[in-house]
Amino acid sequence: MTYLVNRFIFYKAQIAKMVKSDSYDSKLSQARGLASQLGMFAEENDIPKDLWDSLEATIYDFYQVSHDR
């Protein structure tokens, strides 16, 4: 359990370190990168699909980019 908490804190720290940019492409790239990393975390830890989908949508909303693929 401690390992999971530490990984979550690591990912949260990465969000804080990301350089803010007004470029849509830059924001989209950052959102995709974070969603990808957290997606791997979700798969490794058997996080339910509906919870992951909600988290992924929240990431794209945070960066104010479209999450259509």
N, CA, C and O atoms as CSV, one atom per row, in Angstrom:
chain,resi,resn,atom,element,x,y,z
A,1,MET,N,N,0.824,-1.197,0.000
A,1,MET,CA,C,0.000,0.000,0.000
A,1,MET,C,C,0.872,1.265,0.000
A,1,MET,O,O,0.562,2.243,-0.682
A,2,THR,N,N,1.951,1.231,0.766
A,2,THR,CA,C,2.848,2.383,0.812
A,2,THR,C,C,3.425,2.670,-0.569
A,2,THR,O,O,3.594,3.826,-0.956
A,3,TYR,N,N,3.724,1.601,-1.306
A,3,TYR,CA,C,4.251,1.760,-2.661
A,3,TYR,C,C,3.264,2.509,-3.537
A,3,TYR,O,O,3.655,3.397,-4.294
A,4,LEU,N,N,1.977,2.158,-3.440
A,4,LEU,CA,C,0.958,2.828,-4.246
A,4,LEU,C,C,0.858,4.308,-3.890
A,4,LEU,O,O,0.743,5.161,-4.770
A,5,VAL,N,N,0.903,4.598,-2.614
A,5,VAL,CA,C,0.823,5.991,-2.166
A,5,VAL,C,C,2.031,6.774,-2.677
A,5,VAL,O,O,1.896,7.905,-3.145
A,6,ASN,N,N,3.206,6.166,-2.583
A,6,ASN,CA,C,4.416,6.845,-3.062
A,6,ASN,C,C,4.358,7.107,-4.559
A,6,ASN,O,O,4.768,8.173,-5.017
A,7,ARG,N,N,3.854,6.149,-5.324
A,7,ARG,CA,C,3.748,6.353,-6.778
A,7,ARG,C,C,2.754,7.462,-7.082
A,7,ARG,O,O,2.996,8.292,-7.959
A,8,PHE,N,N,1.627,7.482,-6.357
A,8,PHE,CA,C,0.639,8.534,-6.579
A,8,PHE,C,C,1.248,9.899,-6.274
A,8,PHE,O,O,1.040,10.853,-7.025
A,9,ILE,N,N,1.992,9.998,-5.188
A,9,ILE,CA,C,2.643,11.261,-4.824
A,9,ILE,C,C,3.644,11.664,-5.902
A,9,ILE,O,O,3.762,12.844,-6.231
A,10,PHE,N,N,4.362,10.695,-6.450
A,10,PHE,CA,C,5.313,10.976,-7.527
A,10,PHE,C,C,4.600,11.574,-8.732
A,10,PHE,O,O,5.055,12.573,-9.290
A,11,TYR,N,N,3.478,10.965,-9.140
A,11,TYR,CA,C,2.734,11.479,-10.291
A,11,TYR,C,C,2.161,12.858,-10.001
A,11,TYR,O,O,2.138,13.722,-10.877
A,12,LYS,N,N,1.703,13.062,-8.788
A,12,LYS,CA,C,1.167,14.365,-8.411
A,12,LYS,C,C,2.274,15.424,-8.459
A,12,LYS,O,O,2.029,16.560,-8.865
A,13,ALA,N,N,3.473,15.060,-8.050
A,13,ALA,CA,C,4.602,15.986,-8.097
A,13,ALA,C,C,4.953,16.336,-9.529
A,13,ALA,O,O,5.362,17.462,-9.813
A,14,GLN,N,N,4.797,15.383,-10.434
A,14,GLN,CA,C,5.079,15.667,-11.840
A,14,GLN,C,C,4.128,16.727,-12.382
A,14,GLN,O,O,4.523,17.566,-13.191
A,15,ILE,N,N,2.883,16.688,-11.939
A,15,ILE,CA,C,1.924,17.703,-12.376
A,15,ILE,C,C,2.415,19.080,-11.949
A,15,ILE,O,O,2.380,20.032,-12.729
A,16,ALA,N,N,2.872,19.176,-10.708
A,16,ALA,CA,C,3.320,20.460,-10.173
A,16,ALA,C,C,4.557,20.984,-10.902
A,16,ALA,O,O,4.751,22.196,-10.997
A,17,LYS,N,N,5.389,20.086,-11.416
A,17,LYS,CA,C,6.629,20.490,-12.076
A,17,LYS,C,C,6.443,20.888,-13.535
A,17,LYS,O,O,7.308,21.545,-14.114
A,18,MET,N,N,5.333,20.500,-14.124
A,18,MET,CA,C,5.145,20.765,-15.552
A,18,MET,C,C,5.131,22.265,-15.818
A,18,MET,O,O,4.515,23.040,-15.086
A,19,VAL,N,N,5.814,22.647,-16.868
A,19,VAL,CA,C,5.889,24.047,-17.243
A,19,VAL,C,C,4.570,24.455,-17.885
A,19,VAL,O,O,4.069,23.791,-18.792
A,20,LYS,N,N,4.021,25.562,-17.396
A,20,LYS,CA,C,2.757,26.031,-17.951
A,20,LYS,C,C,3.010,26.725,-19.282
A,20,LYS,O,O,3.956,27.499,-19.428
A,21,SER,N,N,2.161,26.438,-20.229
A,21,SER,CA,C,2.273,27.044,-21.546
A,21,SER,C,C,0.877,27.337,-22.063
A,21,SER,O,O,-0.065,26.598,-21.775
A,22,ASP,N,N,0.741,28.412,-22.824
A,22,ASP,CA,C,-0.555,28.759,-23.385
A,22,ASP,C,C,-0.818,28.028,-24.697
A,22,ASP,O,O,-1.921,28.110,-25.237
A,23,SER,N,N,0.167,27.323,-25.211
A,23,SER,CA,C,0.017,26.624,-26.468
A,23,SER,C,C,-0.913,25.427,-26.302
A,23,SER,O,O,-0.719,24.601,-25.411
A,24,TYR,N,N,-1.930,25.339,-27.172
A,24,TYR,CA,C,-2.865,24.227,-27.115
A,24,TYR,C,C,-2.139,22.902,-27.318
A,24,TYR,O,O,-2.410,21.928,-26.616
A,25,ASP,N,N,-1.218,22.866,-28.278
A,25,ASP,CA,C,-0.475,21.632,-28.541
A,25,ASP,C,C,0.355,21.204,-27.330
A,25,ASP,O,O,0.463,20.016,-27.026
A,26,SER,N,N,0.934,22.181,-26.652
A,26,SER,CA,C,1.725,21.880,-25.465
A,26,SER,C,C,0.830,21.320,-24.352
A,26,SER,O,O,1.184,20.343,-23.692
A,27,LYS,N,N,-0.320,21.946,-24.156
A,27,LYS,CA,C,-1.261,21.464,-23.136
A,27,LYS,C,C,-1.764,20.064,-23.478
A,27,LYS,O,O,-1.873,19.209,-22.600
A,28,LEU,N,N,-2.068,19.832,-24.748
A,28,LEU,CA,C,-2.545,18.521,-25.174
A,28,LEU,C,C,-1.470,17.461,-24.963
A,28,LEU,O,O,-1.765,16.352,-24.517
A,29,SER,N,N,-0.236,17.800,-25.282
A,29,SER,CA,C,0.871,16.871,-25.087
A,29,SER,C,C,1.052,16.527,-23.611
A,29,SER,O,O,1.259,15.366,-23.259
A,30,GLN,N,N,0.973,17.537,-22.754
A,30,GLN,CA,C,1.112,17.299,-21.319
A,30,GLN,C,C,-0.033,16.439,-20.791
A,30,GLN,O,O,0.192,15.532,-19.990
A,31,ALA,N,N,-1.244,16.715,-21.229
A,31,ALA,CA,C,-2.406,15.940,-20.790
A,31,ALA,C,C,-2.281,14.491,-21.240
A,31,ALA,O,O,-2.558,13.572,-20.469
A,32,ARG,N,N,-1.869,14.286,-22.477
A,32,ARG,CA,C,-1.705,12.917,-22.989
A,32,ARG,C,C,-0.615,12.169,-22.227
A,32,ARG,O,O,-0.772,10.991,-21.908
A,33,GLY,N,N,0.479,12.850,-21.939
A,33,GLY,CA,C,1.570,12.216,-21.199
A,33,GLY,C,C,1.141,11.794,-19.808
A,33,GLY,O,O,1.417,10.676,-19.374
A,34,LEU,N,N,0.467,12.694,-19.114
A,34,LEU,CA,C,0.008,12.381,-17.762
A,34,LEU,C,C,-1.044,11.281,-17.784
A,34,LEU,O,O,-1.012,10.367,-16.960
A,35,ALA,N,N,-1.977,11.370,-18.729
A,35,ALA,CA,C,-3.021,10.343,-18.835
A,35,ALA,C,C,-2.402,8.982,-19.140
A,35,ALA,O,O,-2.856,7.958,-18.630
A,36,SER,N,N,-1.375,8.978,-19.964
A,36,SER,CA,C,-0.694,7.726,-20.300
A,36,SER,C,C,-0.003,7.125,-19.072
A,36,SER,O,O,-0.123,5.928,-18.811
A,37,GLN,N,N,0.711,7.949,-18.330
A,37,GLN,CA,C,1.399,7.471,-17.132
A,37,GLN,C,C,0.407,6.952,-16.102
A,37,GLN,O,O,0.600,5.881,-15.527
A,38,LEU,N,N,-0.642,7.707,-15.874
A,38,LEU,CA,C,-1.634,7.269,-14.894
A,38,LEU,C,C,-2.419,6.072,-15.401
A,38,LEU,O,O,-2.909,5.272,-14.605
A,39,GLY,N,N,-2.544,5.939,-16.715
A,39,GLY,CA,C,-3.199,4.771,-17.290
A,39,GLY,C,C,-2.418,3.505,-17.005
A,39,GLY,O,O,-2.992,2.467,-16.678
A,40,MET,N,N,-1.090,3.600,-17.133
A,40,MET,CA,C,-0.251,2.438,-16.806
A,40,MET,C,C,-0.380,2.108,-15.324
A,40,MET,O,O,-0.448,0.938,-14.948
A,41,PHE,N,N,-0.412,3.139,-14.484
A,41,PHE,CA,C,-0.589,2.938,-13.047
A,41,PHE,C,C,-1.927,2.253,-12.767
A,41,PHE,O,O,-1.996,1.340,-11.943
A,42,ALA,N,N,-2.979,2.687,-13.443
A,42,ALA,CA,C,-4.311,2.103,-13.243
A,42,ALA,C,C,-4.337,0.640,-13.660
A,42,ALA,O,O,-4.927,-0.192,-12.971
A,43,GLU,N,N,-3.702,0.321,-14.782
A,43,GLU,CA,C,-3.672,-1.068,-15.249
A,43,GLU,C,C,-2.891,-1.963,-14.297
A,43,GLU,O,O,-3.310,-3.081,-13.997
A,44,GLU,N,N,-1.756,-1.466,-13.826
A,44,GLU,CA,C,-0.922,-2.252,-12.918
A,44,GLU,C,C,-1.613,-2.529,-11.592
A,44,GLU,O,O,-1.322,-3.527,-10.932
A,45,ASN,N,N,-2.522,-1.654,-11.205
A,45,ASN,CA,C,-3.139,-1.753,-9.886
A,45,ASN,C,C,-4.624,-2.080,-9.942
A,45,ASN,O,O,-5.347,-1.887,-8.965
A,46,ASP,N,N,-5.071,-2.573,-11.085
A,46,ASP,CA,C,-6.456,-3.025,-11.257
A,46,ASP,C,C,-7.492,-2.001,-10.811
A,46,ASP,O,O,-8.456,-2.332,-10.121
A,47,ILE,N,N,-7.277,-0.753,-11.215
A,47,ILE,CA,C,-8.254,0.294,-10.917
A,47,ILE,C,C,-9.426,0.123,-11.886
A,47,ILE,O,O,-9.211,-0.047,-13.086
A,48,PRO,N,N,-10.661,0.164,-11.381
A,48,PRO,CA,C,-11.832,-0.064,-12.246
A,48,PRO,C,C,-11.883,0.908,-13.436
A,48,PRO,O,O,-11.511,2.076,-13.317
A,49,LYS,N,N,-12.349,0.404,-14.574
A,49,LYS,CA,C,-12.394,1.176,-15.821
A,49,LYS,C,C,-13.203,2.466,-15.682
A,49,LYS,O,O,-12.786,3.507,-16.188
A,50,ASP,N,N,-14.344,2.414,-15.008
A,50,ASP,CA,C,-15.163,3.625,-14.889
A,50,ASP,C,C,-14.458,4.705,-14.069
A,50,ASP,O,O,-14.594,5.893,-14.362
A,51,LEU,N,N,-13.713,4.302,-13.055
A,51,LEU,CA,C,-12.960,5.267,-12.253
A,51,LEU,C,C,-11.823,5.858,-13.086
A,51,LEU,O,O,-11.568,7.061,-13.036
A,52,TRP,N,N,-11.142,5.000,-13.853
A,52,TRP,CA,C,-10.064,5.480,-14.698
A,52,TRP,C,C,-10.587,6.430,-15.761
A,52,TRP,O,O,-9.965,7.460,-16.022
A,53,ASP,N,N,-11.722,6.108,-16.382
A,53,ASP,CA,C,-12.297,6.986,-17.407
A,53,ASP,C,C,-12.603,8.369,-16.837
A,53,ASP,O,O,-12.375,9.390,-17.487
A,54,SER,N,N,-13.118,8.380,-15.621
A,54,SER,CA,C,-13.425,9.651,-14.962
A,54,SER,C,C,-12.151,10.444,-14.685
A,54,SER,O,O,-12.113,11.658,-14.885
A,55,LEU,N,N,-11.112,9.755,-14.227
A,55,LEU,CA,C,-9.839,10.420,-13.956
A,55,LEU,C,C,-9.230,10.974,-15.239
A,55,LEU,O,O,-8.722,12.095,-15.257
A,56,GLU,N,N,-9.282,10.191,-16.305
A,56,GLU,CA,C,-8.739,10.640,-17.583
A,56,GLU,C,C,-9.475,11.889,-18.079
A,56,GLU,O,O,-8.839,12.828,-18.558
A,57,ALA,N,N,-10.791,11.907,-17.970
A,57,ALA,CA,C,-11.573,13.079,-18.385
A,57,ALA,C,C,-11.199,14.297,-17.546
A,57,ALA,O,O,-11.129,15.413,-18.060
A,58,THR,N,N,-10.961,14.081,-16.268
A,58,THR,CA,C,-10.586,15.182,-15.374
A,58,THR,C,C,-9.223,15.760,-15.765
A,58,THR,O,O,-9.017,16.972,-15.702
A,59,ILE,N,N,-8.302,14.894,-16.165
A,59,ILE,CA,C,-6.979,15.358,-16.602
A,59,ILE,C,C,-7.120,16.272,-17.817
A,59,ILE,O,O,-6.548,17.362,-17.847
A,60,TYR,N,N,-7.880,15.829,-18.813
A,60,TYR,CA,C,-8.057,16.644,-20.019
A,60,TYR,C,C,-8.816,17.939,-19.710
A,60,TYR,O,O,-8.519,18.985,-20.288
A,61,ASP,N,N,-9.781,17.873,-18.813
A,61,ASP,CA,C,-10.503,19.091,-18.425
A,61,ASP,C,C,-9.572,20.066,-17.705
A,61,ASP,O,O,-9.658,21.277,-17.913
A,62,PHE,N,N,-8.688,19.542,-16.862
A,62,PHE,CA,C,-7.740,20.386,-16.149
A,62,PHE,C,C,-6.866,21.175,-17.126
A,62,PHE,O,O,-6.618,22.364,-16.928
A,63,TYR,N,N,-6.406,20.506,-18.173
A,63,TYR,CA,C,-5.564,21.166,-19.169
A,63,TYR,C,C,-6.375,21.943,-20.206
A,63,TYR,O,O,-5.809,22.602,-21.078
A,64,GLN,N,N,-7.688,21.861,-20.107
A,64,GLN,CA,C,-8.606,22.569,-21.006
A,64,GLN,C,C,-8.338,22.214,-22.471
A,64,GLN,O,O,-8.204,23.085,-23.331
A,65,VAL,N,N,-8.265,20.906,-22.722
A,65,VAL,CA,C,-8.089,20.396,-24.079
A,65,VAL,C,C,-9.140,19.323,-24.335
A,65,VAL,O,O,-9.723,18.777,-23.398
A,66,SER,N,N,-9.378,19.026,-25.606
A,66,SER,CA,C,-10.350,18.010,-25.990
A,66,SER,C,C,-9.798,16.631,-25.701
A,66,SER,O,O,-8.633,16.350,-25.982
A,67,HIS,N,N,-10.640,15.762,-25.132
A,67,HIS,CA,C,-10.176,14.404,-24.888
A,67,HIS,C,C,-10.750,13.424,-25.881
A,67,HIS,O,O,-10.826,12.227,-25.603
A,68,ASP,N,N,-11.161,13.925,-27.053
A,68,ASP,CA,C,-11.561,13.038,-28.151
A,68,ASP,C,C,-10.307,12.487,-28.777
A,68,ASP,O,O,-9.321,13.199,-28.963
A,69,ARG,N,N,-10.353,11.212,-29.102
A,69,ARG,CA,C,-9.149,10.595,-29.686
A,69,ARG,C,C,-9.307,10.412,-31.154
A,69,ARG,O,O,-8.398,9.909,-31.814
